[in-house]
Amino acid sequence: MSQDRVILIALAIVAAISITTALLLADGSTWPAALLGGLAAGGATLWGMLGWLSSSP
């Protein structure tokens, strides 16, 4: 996997974790629940990005 793809995946994961955690905290969730939700979103993003990039040439 090229260095550009690794950076793209890392940035997408960080964005998903940050946005999801911020939205859950703004909705009134406790910080552990918001962090777990953010990490779940980051894992889903990792899974999706790896699947998407592995199918492209």
Summary of the structure (lengths in Angstrom):
residues: 57
radius of gyration: 13.0
end to end distance: 11.1
largest distance: 42.8
contacts: 142
relative contact order: 0.18
helix: 86%
strand: 0%
